[in-house]
């Protein structure tokens, strides 16, 4: 269910969300998820990569840190492997 925001608040939120999505940490997380999805092929359809367990999970199961909330898994505790350099 979308938030009920005024037009001004909606524009401000969109700007904040975009700025957050463009941070180096978020770019690294998105790039890693894309690499994993390309590697997995069709077996990743309808699934999300779980960085904590290192495997594919349903979208529903991968939200909210398995019912634990996001405090334990968020920010600096959200582990993303470094990409390997290509030769």
Buried (B, 14 or more C-beta within 10 A) or exposed (E): EEEEEEEEEEEEEEEEEEEEEEEEEEEBBEEBBEBBBEEEEEEBEEBBBBBBEEEBBEEEBBEEBBEEEEEEBEEEEBEBEEEEEEE
